[in-house]
């Protein structure tokens, strides 16, 4: 588990945690999860909304540390998180939009299956070629 502290002025208010899932009965194991913990509060909800909004392109990154959300410009991730914390109605709106996007998003196939399907050659056998020699030649190729 990796930890990175979140500083606000001089006071440490939380940490950013990376967790590696070793055993999981409902999903593939050995995945990692990254989230921010605020001391005394738990997982930072505004940070999660920001990260998911950025992933699903509801929050746009317009420069090195500049973000655009809800037709407003913000300098840094902390400014967007503070805006979402202060404006609960905007945070709820973003959450509902994210839920809608995630539920309607088609499921992704694992990459390993895609690689296996792409590498195999595909041949079409027509019913016209009924002789066993033609079929054997196609199978050998």
Secondary structure, 3 states (H helix, E strand, C coil): CEEEEEEECCEEEEEEEEEEECCCCCCCCCEEEEEEEECCCEECHHHHHHHHHHHCCCCEECCCCEEEECCEEEECHHHHHHHHHHCHHHHHHHHHHHHHHHHHCCCCCCHHHHHHHHHCCCCCCCCCCCCHHHHHHHHHC
